[in-house]
Amino acid sequence: MFENFTFRAETFKEDDVYVSLAPELGVSSFGETAARAKESLQEAVGLFLEECQQMGTLEDVLEESGYRPVGNSWRPPKAVVEELTMGV
């Protein structure tokens, strides 16, 4: 059901493990390679969405995450500005 669901993924290397994160959804996973971390994240996001759907909270969760309904699918949020900032 969620084969065409689009989400942003960020992958980081932490020591000997790669961690992938879907920041808007608050879902993360890991793997021994960046590709495996991304695959694991895709699986984790799919399971997360399925669970939300079973609980009847999918629309609320997606809207709270910045997604907007477009036809029969959901459009992910777009950053207005994306930058690295130093300070504080």
C-alpha positions as CSV (number, residue, x, y, z in Angstrom):
1,M,0.0,0.0,0.0
2,F,2.9,2.4,0.7
3,E,5.1,1.4,-2.2
4,N,5.0,5.0,-3.6
5,F,5.3,6.8,-0.3
6,T,8.0,9.5,-0.5
7,F,10.0,10.6,2.5
8,R,13.3,12.3,3.2
9,A,16.1,10.1,4.4
10,E,19.4,11.2,6.0
11,T,22.2,8.7,6.5
12,F,25.1,9.2,9.0
13,K,28.1,7.2,9.9
14,E,28.4,6.6,13.6
15,D,31.5,4.6,14.5
16,D,31.2,1.4,12.5
17,V,27.5,1.6,11.8
18,Y,25.4,3.7,9.4
19,V,22.2,5.2,10.7
20,S,19.4,6.4,8.4
21,L,16.7,8.7,9.7
22,A,13.4,9.9,8.3
23,P,13.3,13.1,10.3
24,E,9.8,14.3,9.7
25,L,8.4,10.9,10.7
26,G,10.8,10.4,13.6
27,V,11.8,6.9,12.3
28,S,15.3,5.6,12.1
29,S,17.2,2.4,11.4
30,F,20.8,1.2,10.9
31,G,23.0,-1.1,8.9
32,E,26.6,-2.1,8.2
33,T,26.6,-0.1,5.0
34,A,24.8,3.1,3.9
35,A,22.8,1.1,1.4
36,R,21.7,-1.4,4.1
37,A,20.8,1.4,6.5
38,K,18.6,2.9,3.8
39,E,16.9,-0.4,3.1
40,S,16.3,-0.9,6.8
41,L,14.8,2.6,7.0
42,Q,12.5,1.8,4.2
43,E,11.3,-1.3,6.0
44,A,10.9,0.6,9.3
45,V,8.9,3.5,7.7
46,G,6.6,0.9,6.0
47,L,6.0,-0.8,9.3
48,F,5.4,2.5,11.1
49,L,2.9,3.6,8.5
50,E,1.1,0.2,8.6
51,E,0.9,0.5,12.4
52,C,-0.5,4.0,12.2
53,Q,-3.1,2.9,9.7
54,Q,-4.1,-0.1,11.9
55,M,-4.5,2.3,14.9
56,G,-6.5,4.8,12.8
57,T,-4.0,7.6,13.3
58,L,-2.3,7.6,9.9
59,E,-3.8,10.9,8.6
60,D,-3.2,12.7,11.9
61,V,0.4,11.5,12.1
62,L,1.2,12.5,8.5
63,E,-0.4,15.9,8.8
64,E,1.5,16.5,12.1
65,S,4.6,15.6,10.2
66,G,4.0,18.2,7.6
67,Y,2.6,15.9,4.8
68,R,-0.3,17.1,2.7
69,P,-2.9,15.0,1.0
70,V,-2.8,15.2,-2.8
71,G,-5.4,13.0,-4.6
72,N,-4.8,9.5,-3.3
73,S,-1.3,10.1,-2.0
74,W,0.6,12.3,0.4
75,R,3.1,15.0,-0.5
76,P,6.1,15.3,1.8
77,P,7.0,18.7,3.4
78,K,9.6,20.8,1.5
79,A,12.2,22.8,3.3
80,V,12.1,26.5,2.7
81,V,15.7,26.9,3.8
82,E,18.2,24.2,4.4
83,E,21.6,25.1,6.0
84,L,24.1,24.2,8.6
85,T,24.3,26.8,11.3
86,M,26.9,27.4,14.0
87,G,26.2,29.3,17.1
88,V,25.0,29.4,20.7
